[in-house]
Amino acid sequence: MDRYPPIADHGLVGDLQTAALISSQGVVDWFAAPRFDSPSIFAALLDHDRGGHFRLAPVEHDPTCRQLYYPDSAVLVTRFMSEDGVGEVIDWMLPDNSDRASDRHTLIRAVRAVRGTVRFELDCRPRFDYGRADHEVTVDGQDAVFRSAGAALHLRALFPLHRADRDVRGTVTLDAGRTSGVVMTSCGPDGEAPPPPSEGWLTEQLWHAVDYWQTWVRQSHYRGRWPDAVHRSAITLKLLTYAPTGGLVAAPTMGLPEQVGGERNWDYRFTWVRDASLSVRALLDLGFTEEAEAFTGWLDERLRERLDLPGERLQIMYRIDGDPQLSEEILEHFEGYRGSAPVRAGNAAMDQLQLDIYGEALYALAEGRRSGVQPGYEGWKAAAKTLDWLADNWDRPDEGIWETRGGRQDFTFSRVMTWVAFDRGMRLAEEFSRPADIARWRNTRDTVLKQIMERGWSEKEQALVQHYDGDVLDASLLLIPRVGLLGPKDPVWLSTLDAMDRKLVSDSLVYRYDPAASPDGLRGSEGTFSLCTFLYVDALARAGRLRQARYAFEKMLTYANHVGLFAEEIGPSGEQLGNFPQAFTHLSLIMAASSLDDALDRASRR
């Protein structure tokens, strides 16, 4: 077995407060608890020897493996086929959609023999606190408990377990049609063990989880051409949402590299204002108003809490409970995925200046309000005061959307989203008759537009470019027609789109920008950015280039992993790179599918 399986060789299960990655070999390679952003308990993806893992699979060496989701659910089935028989490991977590944070989280791992006789082996090796904390282990028949200073992990199996130094192992042999399994519960150090499971209880909980997810998916309004991809993306966004607050993590993992062996390894287990705000439109397009309302409530709290404080009105990212402290540390003892060091926990980009986030925030509020999702009067006052502040503070260099560490620039995309902030603020004030300094907002909006058109245009490239002092193209500008700064067939926009075709597109896959042409303060290169590819599809569809848009979209779908998930990037050999799965990619897939479906439907009617 490969010490480090491909990043994409995993499915995701979760309970709406945390999540686990499980490989097609039946190994839990990543799990942090009690929250997405907590220290890891299993982190073999970041260090095979020190990170910890939980394997449950047939003893048979090198069986043929297939992994799939039970339809329209987050129940993961890993099937092992050999000459002796066919066995399955079925993994799921119990969804908790309440607004109460819990320190107890349960992963259920059922095993069954489908044909023949299958012998399964359990090997559980937790390593608490990113592998830094010691633990004690006790085993009593079919039960085991690992206790560390800050956490405990209980195993309750339907077969005998035994201790192996700091770890626990066990085997069970099943004939065709028989089921067994193990229940893993993480909790506080003094937490009680869960009730002992039974075969009937496992079956009951399995169908409870399937019913939960299938009932949720049935709320979707999507009736387009790609329901499997769209609904898998919707389920993924739901899995990445922290139910107690409505915050959406950018990804459930940390440290997975944008370039194997490189230093572009970040912690994504936090809520970015940008990513989560754009998810509102994607969720509303599908009819998931409850999730959109939960995030706009989270955003409303962030807008209110700094109104009377000096400095920026929003931070670019927060912890999932709204805590602004995300101090970054390097885990020196972890070797990193396939030697990709440093491994970072926390994110020092928290204090970067990225002015585009105000545009995404107002975009989310405006999109929500058209579907009846809106904060009250106090929420409006917070949004209006934020725009008043922005009118005095928008014209500054910043770090830009991609969180480059190479110095501040006058990024064009930041100005585009500043325009969006004032444009959407004006629309909201007028539509809902809310008090606002509309005349000032309109004047600022128009000033921003003039600046973009005069300083963001490159005669050399015949395109709007990354920042005012260069000729580098930037795929973030693919959002321009969606947010309405320019029409999708405006000559300036079409010329920009053509320039991107020449410089950033590689067989329909899209790079963010060229780091060699625009140094970002980091060594190494990166792959094509999956978010940008779906934004490219969206822009092509809006421009009426439907054949090109459909080709690009359907080709991009072939880069999904075996269960329909996407990481952040596609590498030079077609491999998925970066943290996995990534919310930004999946929300942009939904947006692209919706735009392309609408454009194709209009064309067919004509």
BADO-322648 format. One record per residue (C-alpha): residue in three letters; x, y, z. Coordinates in pm, 1 decimal, decimal comma. Layout:
<recs>
r  u  v  w
ALA  X  Y  Z
...
</recs>
This chain:
<recs>
r  u  v  w
MET  0,0  0,0  0,0
ASP  130,9  343,1  -96,5
ARG  248,7  539,9  208,7
TYR  78,8  844,6  62,4
PRO  -219,0  766,4  -159,8
PRO  -319,3  1030,5  -414,5
ILE  -505,6  1320,8  -259,1
ALA  -805,2  1238,6  -475,4
ASP  -813,2  876,1  -358,2
HIS  -1056,3  962,6  -78,4
GLY  -1420,5  1008,2  0,3
LEU  -1557,0  1248,1  262,0
VAL  -1796,1  1175,6  546,5
GLY  -1906,9  1420,0  812,8
ASP  -2163,3  1519,0  1072,6
LEU  -2187,2  1897,1  1003,3
GLN  -1932,3  1982,3  1272,4
THR  -1629,9  1786,2  1156,7
ALA  -1536,6  1541,0  881,3
ALA  -1311,7  1247,5  792,1
LEU  -1128,9  1152,1  473,9
ILE  -1134,2  779,3  397,7
SER  -920,0  628,2  123,9
SER  -1025,1  364,2  -126,3
GLN  -811,4  125,2  81,6
GLY  -1044,4  170,8  381,1
VAL  -808,6  399,7  574,5
VAL  -916,8  707,8  770,5
ASP  -625,1  931,9  671,8
TRP  -761,3  1255,2  818,8
PHE  -990,0  1333,8  1110,7
ALA  -988,7  1633,5  1346,5
ALA  -1224,8  1674,1  1639,7
PRO  -1432,9  1814,5  1791,8
ARG  -1443,3  2072,5  1509,7
PHE  -1307,5  2105,7  1158,3
ASP  -1034,8  2338,1  1288,1
SER  -937,1  2127,9  1591,6
PRO  -604,5  1944,1  1619,4
SER  -600,9  1617,3  1428,6
ILE  -651,6  1268,8  1569,4
PHE  -568,9  1094,7  1240,7
ALA  -334,3  1277,7  1002,8
ALA  -154,0  1009,9  801,3
LEU  -191,6  1231,3  492,8
LEU  55,1  1474,0  650,5
ASP  288,7  1219,2  806,5
HIS  247,9  847,7  746,5
ASP  442,9  745,9  1056,3
ARG  353,0  1020,0  1306,4
GLY  7,6  1131,1  1194,3
GLY  -205,1  830,1  1286,8
HIS  -464,4  635,0  1088,8
PHE  -760,1  397,7  1123,5
ARG  -764,6  109,4  875,8
LEU  -1055,4  -130,3  834,2
ALA  -1026,3  -356,3  530,8
PRO  -994,8  -721,2  423,7
VAL  -675,2  -900,9  518,4
GLU  -638,5  -1004,6  152,9
HIS  -347,6  -821,3  -8,6
ASP  -411,2  -612,7  -320,6
PRO  -781,6  -676,0  -374,2
THR  -958,3  -474,1  -642,5
CYS  -1109,9  -171,9  -468,7
ARG  -1409,0  39,0  -566,0
GLN  -1539,5  333,8  -367,2
LEU  -1874,7  503,8  -417,2
TYR  -2139,4  701,6  -236,3
TYR  -2479,0  554,4  -171,5
PRO  -2691,5  765,0  -413,6
ASP  -2766,1  1121,0  -304,1
SER  -2605,2  1072,2  35,8
ALA  -2284,2  1112,6  233,3
VAL  -2271,2  740,4  311,5
LEU  -1945,7  604,2  169,1
VAL  -1913,1  245,7  45,2
THR  -1568,5  93,8  -12,3
ARG  -1588,9  -241,4  -191,1
PHE  -1307,8  -497,3  -196,7
MET  -1316,0  -776,5  -456,9
SER  -1092,5  -1082,6  -462,4
GLU  -1108,3  -1445,8  -563,9
ASP  -1215,5  -1543,6  -212,5
GLY  -1505,6  -1305,5  -187,7
VAL  -1645,8  -953,7  -203,3
GLY  -1651,5  -738,8  109,2
GLU  -1766,7  -385,5  185,6
VAL  -1679,5  -123,1  441,6
ILE  -1960,0  131,0  483,3
ASP  -1866,2  458,5  655,2
TRP  -2084,1  739,6  776,4
MET  -2118,4  992,1  1054,4
LEU  -2442,6  1078,6  1229,8
PRO  -2558,8  1420,4  1100,9
ASP  -2621,2  1681,6  1369,5
ASN  -2799,1  1980,4  1217,2
SER  -2854,7  2155,4  1549,7
ASP  -2710,5  2490,1  1652,9
ARG  -2537,7  2332,5  1952,9
ALA  -2164,7  2264,4  1937,2
SER  -2075,5  1918,6  2066,8
ASP  -1751,4  1753,7  2171,2
ARG  -1890,6  1405,5  2084,0
HIS  -1863,5  1286,6  1726,3
THR  -1930,1  938,6  1598,1
LEU  -1795,7  758,3  1292,9
ILE  -1965,9  428,0  1219,0
ARG  -1772,7  170,0  1017,2
ALA  -1987,8  -127,7  915,5
VAL  -1838,7  -428,5  737,2
ARG  -2024,7  -694,7  544,9
ALA  -1948,2  -990,4  325,5
VAL  -2134,2  -972,5  -3,4
ARG  -2004,1  -1298,8  -152,6
GLY  -1783,5  -1576,1  -27,9
THR  -1597,1  -1546,8  301,4
VAL  -1411,5  -1226,4  390,5
ARG  -1175,8  -1167,1  682,0
PHE  -1156,1  -801,7  786,5
GLU  -874,6  -647,4  986,4
LEU  -892,5  -337,9  1210,0
ASP  -584,3  -129,9  1286,3
CYS  -655,0  188,1  1485,4
ARG  -359,6  419,0  1556,1
PRO  -475,8  758,9  1684,9
ARG  -217,8  1033,5  1733,6
PHE  -372,2  1320,6  1926,0
ASP  -292,3  1691,6  1885,8
TYR  -123,6  1661,1  1545,6
GLY  77,1  1365,8  1675,3
ARG  227,4  1565,5  1964,1
ALA  31,5  1429,1  2261,3
ASP  84,3  1095,1  2434,5
HIS  -209,5  872,5  2515,6
GLU  -301,4  568,4  2718,6
VAL  -502,3  278,0  2583,0
THR  -713,3  14,8  2756,7
VAL  -892,2  -278,2  2593,3
ASP  -1170,8  -487,9  2739,8
GLY  -1306,1  -752,8  2505,5
GLN  -1487,2  -569,2  2225,9
ASP  -1425,5  -223,1  2370,2
ALA  -1120,2  2,0  2365,9
VAL  -1051,7  356,1  2479,3
PHE  -763,4  589,0  2402,9
ARG  -717,9  877,3  2648,8
SER  -503,2  1181,7  2595,4
ALA  -469,0  1503,9  2793,7
GLY  -738,6  1683,7  2596,0
ALA  -943,8  1412,7  2425,4
ALA  -1056,4  1052,9  2426,6
LEU  -1145,0  806,7  2153,9
HIS  -1377,1  513,0  2218,7
LEU  -1404,8  202,7  1999,6
ARG  -1696,4  -34,0  2048,4
ALA  -1684,3  -326,9  1809,0
LEU  -1895,8  -633,8  1736,5
PHE  -1579,7  -846,2  1745,1
PRO  -1283,4  -885,5  1983,8
LEU  -1012,3  -619,2  2000,0
HIS  -662,7  -642,8  2140,6
ARG  -393,1  -396,7  2234,0
ALA  -78,0  -359,2  2025,4
ASP  147,6  -118,1  2216,6
ARG  -25,6  222,8  2182,3
ASP  -265,4  92,4  1918,0
VAL  -561,7  -142,5  1885,7
ARG  -617,0  -424,4  1640,4
GLY  -881,0  -683,7  1570,0
THR  -1011,9  -924,3  1306,2
VAL  -1351,8  -1057,6  1209,8
THR  -1441,0  -1322,5  951,9
LEU  -1777,7  -1295,2  781,0
ASP  -1969,0  -1527,4  553,4
ALA  -2185,9  -1392,9  273,2
GLY  -2476,2  -1184,7  400,2
ARG  -2330,0  -1120,3  746,6
THR  -2261,3  -774,6  889,7
SER  -2035,8  -652,0  1168,8
GLY  -1868,2  -324,2  1249,2
VAL  -1720,2  -76,1  1491,9
VAL  -1837,7  255,7  1633,8
MET  -1571,7  521,0  1694,2
THR  -1664,7  810,7  1922,2
SER  -1437,2  1107,4  1991,0
CYS  -1511,3  1313,3  2300,5
GLY  -1355,1  1497,7  2592,0
PRO  -1098,8  1313,1  2807,6
ASP  -1364,2  1218,7  3064,2
GLY  -1637,8  1143,9  2813,8
GLU  -1838,2  826,1  2856,2
ALA  -1835,2  540,4  2608,8
PRO  -2133,8  514,4  2373,8
PRO  -2383,3  229,5  2421,1
PRO  -2267,5  -103,4  2279,4
PRO  -2378,8  -145,4  1916,9
SER  -2561,5  -438,4  1764,2
GLU  -2601,9  -557,1  1406,7
GLY  -2959,2  -428,8  1407,1
TRP  -2852,6  -90,2  1544,3
LEU  -2591,9  -54,4  1267,7
THR  -2855,7  -119,3  1003,4
GLU  -3097,5  124,5  1167,2
GLN  -2836,3  401,6  1182,2
LEU  -2731,0  338,7  822,7
TRP  -3080,8  397,0  692,2
HIS  -3126,2  693,2  922,2
ALA  -2821,2  857,9  759,3
VAL  -2933,2  767,1  406,4
ASP  -3281,4  906,3  472,3
TYR  -3138,9  1227,9  616,2
TRP  -2927,7  1301,7  309,8
GLN  -3178,6  1192,4  49,1
THR  -3452,0  1399,1  214,1
TRP  -3219,5  1698,6  214,2
VAL  -3124,5  1658,2  -152,5
ARG  -3491,0  1637,7  -252,7
GLN  -3522,6  2006,1  -163,0
SER  -3311,2  2087,9  -468,1
HIS  -3475,0  2281,9  -750,8
TYR  -3212,8  2169,0  -999,9
ARG  -3362,5  2000,1  -1307,9
GLY  -3072,8  2049,4  -1547,9
ARG  -2838,7  1825,2  -1742,2
TRP  -2586,9  1734,9  -1473,4
PRO  -2781,9  1636,4  -1158,7
ASP  -2522,9  1391,5  -1024,1
ALA  -2237,2  1644,1  -1029,5
VAL  -2452,1  1930,0  -901,2
HIS  -2605,9  1734,8  -614,6
ARG  -2272,3  1584,1  -513,6
SER  -2136,6  1939,5  -496,5
ALA  -2435,5  2049,9  -288,6
ILE  -2385,2  1761,9  -43,9
THR  -2016,8  1851,8  -22,8
LEU  -2097,2  2215,1  61,7
LYS  -2337,7  2091,2  328,3
LEU  -2067,3  1862,1  471,3
LEU  -1829,0  2159,1  489,2
THR  -2076,3  2371,9  686,4
TYR  -2041,1  2404,1  1063,2
ALA  -2405,6  2373,4  1166,8
PRO  -2385,6  2558,6  1502,1
THR  -2293,4  2887,6  1330,3
GLY  -2355,7  2843,7  955,8
GLY  -1987,1  2906,1  877,8
LEU  -1852,2  2721,7  573,1
VAL  -1493,2  2595,5  579,6
ALA  -1291,2  2637,0  260,7
ALA  -1184,3  2272,2  293,4
PRO  -1176,9  2017,4  577,4
THR  -800,4  1963,8  547,6
MET  -473,2  2146,2  604,4
GLY  -128,2  2122,5  453,0
LEU  -212,1  1938,1  130,9
PRO  22,1  2087,6  -129,2
GLU  -49,1  2289,4  -441,6
GLN  280,0  2145,5  -568,7
VAL  412,1  1814,2  -434,2
GLY  737,0  1888,0  -253,2
GLY  666,8  2263,2  -252,3
GLU  588,0  2516,3  18,9
ARG  237,3  2622,2  -91,7
ASN  72,2  2426,2  187,1
TRP  -201,0  2608,2  377,9
ASP  -462,0  2543,6  644,0
TYR  -808,1  2582,9  486,5
ARG  -1027,3  2479,2  781,4
PHE  -1166,3  2828,5  830,7
THR  -1446,2  3044,7  694,3
TRP  -1338,1  3286,8  422,4
VAL  -1582,7  3572,8  374,3
ARG  -1527,3  3547,0  -2,1
ASP  -1582,9  3174,6  -49,9
ALA  -1876,0  3144,0  185,3
SER  -2047,7  3456,3  47,8
LEU  -2038,7  3319,9  -305,8
SER  -2182,4  2992,7  -177,8
VAL  -2503,3  3179,1  -92,6
ARG  -2584,7  3224,8  -460,8
ALA  -2497,2  2862,4  -540,4
LEU  -2717,9  2729,9  -259,7
LEU  -3006,5  2961,1  -347,0
ASP  -2986,8  2854,8  -711,7
LEU  -3066,1  2504,2  -587,8
GLY  -3329,7  2608,7  -335,7
PHE  -3134,6  2552,8  -13,2
THR  -3253,2  2866,4  163,6
GLU  -3193,5  2737,8  518,1
GLU  -2818,2  2703,8  458,7
ALA  -2800,0  3040,9  283,1
GLU  -2987,0  3204,6  570,6
ALA  -2753,2  3045,8  826,0
PHE  -2446,8  3192,0  658,2
THR  -2596,9  3539,0  609,3
GLY  -2668,4  3532,9  984,3
TRP  -2302,6  3446,7  1047,2
LEU  -2199,8  3730,4  814,1
ASP  -2437,6  3974,4  982,0
GLU  -2264,5  3906,2  1315,4
ARG  -1921,2  3975,1  1161,2
LEU  -2041,4  4306,1  1015,6
ARG  -2182,7  4419,5  1348,2
GLU  -1900,2  4326,3  1581,9
ARG  -1642,4  4578,5  1452,5
LEU  -1864,5  4877,0  1375,7
ASP  -1734,6  5086,7  1663,7
LEU  -1374,5  4965,3  1650,0
PRO  -1087,1  5118,9  1452,5
GLY  -939,7  4949,9  1146,6
GLU  -1095,4  4716,4  892,0
ARG  -1462,6  4631,0  915,2
LEU  -1412,3  4271,0  806,7
GLN  -1130,2  4022,2  831,9
ILE  -1079,5  3801,1  525,7
MET  -1130,8  3480,8  725,4
TYR  -1239,5  3364,9  1068,3
ARG  -1268,0  3049,2  1265,9
ILE  -1596,4  2873,9  1210,3
ASP  -1741,9  3026,7  1528,7
GLY  -1641,0  3377,6  1421,4
ASP  -1322,2  3396,6  1629,4
PRO  -1076,9  3618,6  1435,7
GLN  -761,3  3459,9  1582,5
LEU  -598,9  3214,4  1339,8
SER  -234,3  3236,9  1439,1
GLU  -12,6  3021,5  1217,8
GLU  237,6  2766,1  1345,9
ILE  462,1  2521,2  1161,9
LEU  440,0  2156,7  1265,8
GLU  810,6  2079,6  1236,5
HIS  766,7  1713,6  1334,5
PHE  540,6  1638,7  1033,3
GLU  720,4  1559,5  707,7
GLY  422,9  1674,3  500,6
TYR  235,5  1497,9  222,5
ARG  506,3  1321,7  19,7
GLY  764,8  1552,4  173,5
SER  572,3  1875,8  112,7
ALA  688,3  2094,4  399,2
PRO  630,2  2310,4  590,4
VAL  303,2  2186,0  735,5
ARG  114,2  2488,4  866,9
ALA  -167,6  2493,9  1123,6
GLY  -355,9  2821,4  1136,6
ASN  -330,9  3083,3  866,1
ALA  -120,2  3400,4  881,3
ALA  -313,9  3547,1  588,4
MET  -587,6  3631,5  840,4
ASP  -459,1  3987,3  873,4
GLN  -411,2  4056,1  503,6
LEU  -595,3  4346,7  344,2
GLN  -825,7  4216,2  72,2
LEU  -1078,5  4480,6  -18,0
ASP  -1281,1  4255,1  -248,5
ILE  -1441,9  4084,6  53,0
TYR  -1679,6  4378,0  99,9
GLY  -1814,5  4316,9  -247,4
GLU  -1868,0  3948,1  -183,5
ALA  -2037,2  4023,6  148,2
LEU  -2285,5  4267,8  -7,1
TYR  -2332,3  4030,9  -301,0
ALA  -2433,5  3756,7  -55,0
LEU  -2678,1  3985,3  125,4
ALA  -2831,3  4101,2  -204,1
GLU  -2863,2  3746,8  -340,4
GLY  -3017,8  3632,9  -16,6
ARG  -3275,4  3907,3  -9,5
ARG  -3415,0  3819,0  -348,1
SER  -3510,9  3482,0  -195,7
GLY  -3642,5  3622,9  129,0
VAL  -3320,7  3562,4  322,5
GLN  -3231,4  3888,6  492,1
PRO  -3107,9  4033,7  820,4
GLY  -3331,3  4272,2  1010,8
TYR  -3307,3  4645,9  1049,2
GLU  -3002,1  4628,6  1275,7
GLY  -2833,2  4410,9  1016,8
TRP  -2906,1  4668,1  749,7
LYS  -2757,9  4945,5  964,7
ALA  -2439,1  4740,9  999,8
ALA  -2418,8  4689,8  623,7
ALA  -2485,7  5060,3  555,1
LYS  -2221,2  5176,5  804,1
THR  -1975,9  4935,6  645,6
LEU  -2038,9  5092,8  304,3
ASP  -2001,2  5440,9  450,4
TRP  -1664,0  5331,7  587,1
LEU  -1568,3  5172,2  255,2
ALA  -1640,3  5498,6  72,3
ASP  -1346,2  5645,5  265,9
ASN  -1118,2  5343,3  245,5
TRP  -1156,6  5164,5  -89,6
ASP  -873,5  5325,0  -288,1
ARG  -575,7  5139,8  -136,0
PRO  -335,6  4873,7  -256,6
ASP  -405,9  4532,7  -103,9
GLU  -291,0  4169,1  -115,9
GLY  -567,9  4060,6  -353,4
ILE  -794,1  3757,5  -379,4
TRP  -514,2  3499,7  -406,9
GLU  -349,3  3598,1  -77,0
THR  -12,8  3652,4  -237,6
ARG  275,1  3722,9  -1,6
GLY  468,4  3941,5  -243,3
GLY  344,8  4286,6  -141,0
ARG  37,0  4500,7  -195,4
GLN  -81,6  4614,9  -536,8
ASP  -379,7  4797,0  -685,0
PHE  -555,9  4475,4  -777,7
THR  -825,9  4515,3  -1040,9
PHE  -1043,6  4241,3  -894,2
SER  -1048,4  4420,2  -559,0
ARG  -1180,9  4729,5  -735,9
VAL  -1438,2  4522,9  -927,3
MET  -1580,7  4387,2  -604,9
THR  -1570,3  4732,0  -445,1
TRP  -1794,9  4841,1  -731,2
VAL  -2020,0  4545,1  -652,2
ALA  -2040,6  4645,3  -285,0
PHE  -2177,1  4990,8  -364,2
ASP  -2395,9  4870,1  -651,0
ARG  -2565,5  4602,9  -441,5
GLY  -2590,6  4830,8  -140,7
MET  -2777,0  5087,9  -350,4
ARG  -3011,4  4824,9  -488,9
LEU  -3094,3  4696,0  -142,6
ALA  -3155,2  5043,5  -1,5
GLU  -3385,0  5138,1  -287,3
GLU  -3571,9  4807,6  -313,8
PHE  -3640,3  4780,6  59,5
SER  -3662,6  5157,0  129,8
ARG  -3380,6  5156,4  381,0
PRO  -3197,5  5467,7  507,3
ALA  -2869,1  5517,1  322,8
ASP  -2637,6  5780,9  175,7
ILE  -2724,4  5663,2  -174,2
ALA  -2587,4  5972,7  -347,4
ARG  -2244,0  5915,8  -193,6
TRP  -2250,0  5544,8  -271,2
ARG  -2345,9  5614,3  -632,8
ASN  -2067,3  5869,0  -675,0
THR  -1812,4  5625,7  -525,8
ARG  -1937,6  5340,7  -740,4
ASP  -1902,3  5545,3  -1055,7
THR  -1555,0  5664,5  -954,6
VAL  -1446,3  5304,5  -904,8
LEU  -1575,0  5203,9  -1248,9
LYS  -1391,5  5488,4  -1420,1
GLN  -1069,6  5394,6  -1241,0
ILE  -1102,0  5028,8  -1343,6
MET  -1157,3  5113,9  -1708,6
GLU  -877,5  5371,1  -1722,3
ARG  -610,4  5200,3  -1511,4
GLY  -701,2  4831,9  -1525,6
TRP  -683,2  4812,3  -1905,9
SER  -368,2  4690,4  -2080,3
GLU  -310,6  4811,3  -2434,6
LYS  -49,1  4541,2  -2476,8
GLU  -285,1  4256,7  -2386,4
GLN  -605,6  4430,6  -2496,4
ALA  -755,0  4315,7  -2169,9
LEU  -832,8  4407,9  -1814,0
VAL  -538,8  4281,1  -1610,8
GLN  -442,2  4170,1  -1261,3
HIS  -327,4  4503,7  -1122,1
TYR  -271,0  4857,3  -1243,1
ASP  108,4  4839,1  -1268,8
GLY  144,4  4544,5  -1504,5
ASP  14,8  4340,0  -1795,4
VAL  -48,1  4010,7  -1612,3
LEU  -383,5  3842,6  -1672,6
ASP  -585,5  3713,7  -1378,9
ALA  -868,7  3459,9  -1391,4
SER  -1048,3  3615,6  -1093,1
LEU  -1180,4  3872,3  -1340,4
LEU  -1393,5  3597,8  -1495,4
LEU  -1653,3  3702,5  -1236,0
ILE  -1703,2  4039,2  -1412,0
PRO  -2003,8  3936,7  -1625,5
ARG  -2167,4  3747,2  -1339,6
VAL  -2159,3  4048,1  -1105,6
GLY  -2259,6  4286,9  -1384,4
LEU  -1968,5  4529,7  -1398,7
LEU  -1965,4  4472,3  -1776,4
GLY  -2216,8  4294,4  -1994,5
PRO  -2120,7  3940,7  -2102,1
LYS  -2092,0  4057,4  -2464,7
ASP  -1936,2  4398,8  -2401,8
PRO  -1640,2  4444,1  -2643,1
VAL  -1403,4  4520,5  -2355,2
TRP  -1507,0  4203,2  -2178,2
LEU  -1492,0  3983,5  -2489,2
SER  -1143,1  4113,9  -2562,9
THR  -1042,1  4028,0  -2205,0
LEU  -1193,2  3681,7  -2240,0
ASP  -1001,3  3625,9  -2563,0
ALA  -676,9  3727,4  -2392,8
MET  -741,3  3478,1  -2114,7
ASP  -801,9  3210,4  -2377,6
ARG  -456,2  3280,2  -2515,7
LYS  -261,7  3310,6  -2190,7
LEU  -436,9  3125,3  -1907,8
VAL  -629,5  2838,2  -2067,6
SER  -472,4  2497,2  -2128,6
ASP  -713,2  2258,2  -2302,2
SER  -1008,6  2414,2  -2117,3
LEU  -830,6  2415,5  -1777,7
VAL  -753,7  2760,4  -1639,9
TYR  -458,5  2895,2  -1442,4
ARG  -517,1  3171,1  -1186,4
TYR  -228,9  3378,8  -1320,6
ASP  134,2  3326,9  -1416,0
PRO  346,6  3337,9  -1095,5
ALA  660,4  3386,5  -1305,4
ALA  516,7  3702,5  -1457,7
SER  367,0  3826,3  -1131,1
PRO  584,1  3711,3  -836,6
ASP  372,3  3617,5  -538,1
GLY  644,7  3581,8  -276,5
LEU  648,6  3200,8  -284,0
ARG  874,6  2945,3  -449,6
GLY  745,8  2687,6  -694,0
SER  459,7  2663,0  -938,3
GLU  101,5  2544,1  -927,3
GLY  -154,0  2363,3  -1138,9
THR  -467,1  2490,6  -1305,1
PHE  -719,9  2626,2  -1058,1
SER  -1046,5  2433,3  -1062,4
LEU  -1251,5  2730,8  -940,7
CYS  -1122,7  2934,5  -1234,5
THR  -1212,0  2664,0  -1484,7
PHE  -1574,4  2668,6  -1370,2
LEU  -1577,7  3051,2  -1371,3
TYR  -1448,0  3028,9  -1729,8
VAL  -1741,6  2804,7  -1819,7
ASP  -1979,0  3054,8  -1660,1
ALA  -1828,6  3344,0  -1858,3
LEU  -1835,2  3150,0  -2186,2
ALA  -2198,9  3056,7  -2134,6
ARG  -2295,2  3417,3  -2064,5
ALA  -2104,8  3530,6  -2374,7
GLY  -2304,5  3288,6  -2590,8
ARG  -2006,3  3065,1  -2667,7
LEU  -2210,7  2760,2  -2581,0
ARG  -2025,3  2485,9  -2763,8
GLN  -1697,2  2597,1  -2606,8
ALA  -1861,9  2633,3  -2265,0
ARG  -2019,0  2288,0  -2270,6
TYR  -1697,3  2126,3  -2388,0
ALA  -1498,9  2294,5  -2110,6
PHE  -1755,9  2203,4  -1845,3
GLU  -1795,9  1840,1  -1940,1
LYS  -1422,4  1796,4  -1982,4
MET  -1364,3  1943,8  -1635,9
LEU  -1611,8  1695,3  -1487,9
THR  -1382,1  1415,0  -1602,9
TYR  -1116,5  1545,6  -1361,4
ALA  -1339,9  1479,3  -1059,9
ASN  -1226,6  1190,8  -845,7
HIS  -1402,9  854,4  -839,0
VAL  -1680,3  983,9  -609,1
GLY  -1725,2  1324,8  -775,0
LEU  -1504,7  1538,9  -549,3
PHE  -1258,8  1812,6  -646,0
ALA  -953,2  1950,2  -473,5
GLU  -823,6  2301,6  -533,3
GLU  -610,9  2238,8  -841,4
ILE  -535,9  2001,1  -1128,0
GLY  -164,6  1924,0  -1161,1
PRO  41,6  1876,1  -1476,7
SER  -31,3  1502,7  -1486,0
GLY  -404,2  1546,2  -1424,9
GLU  -371,4  1477,6  -1051,5
GLN  -570,3  1670,1  -792,5
LEU  -363,7  1901,8  -573,3
GLY  -426,7  2121,5  -271,1
ASN  -671,3  2086,6  14,4
PHE  -954,2  1844,5  -49,5
PRO  -1237,3  1871,4  -118,5
GLN  -1255,4  2245,1  -177,8
ALA  -1578,5  2438,8  -125,5
PHE  -1482,5  2711,2  -376,4
THR  -1454,5  2450,9  -653,6
HIS  -1786,5  2286,7  -575,8
LEU  -1981,7  2610,3  -541,6
SER  -1842,0  2731,4  -875,0
LEU  -1942,4  2399,4  -1035,6
ILE  -2301,6  2464,2  -926,2
MET  -2287,1  2822,2  -1056,4
ALA  -2140,7  2712,0  -1391,5
ALA  -2395,2  2432,5  -1436,0
SER  -2683,9  2670,4  -1363,9
SER  -2558,5  2935,7  -1607,9
LEU  -2483,8  2684,3  -1881,1
ASP  -2819,4  2510,5  -1840,8
ASP  -3001,7  2844,7  -1867,1
ALA  -2803,8  2947,0  -2175,4
LEU  -2857,7  2611,7  -2348,5
ASP  -3230,2  2622,4  -2267,9
ARG  -3262,1  2972,5  -2414,7
ALA  -3073,7  2866,9  -2726,0
SER  -3296,5  2560,6  -2776,6
ARG  -3610,2  2773,5  -2745,2
ARG  -3478,0  3007,5  -3011,2
</recs>
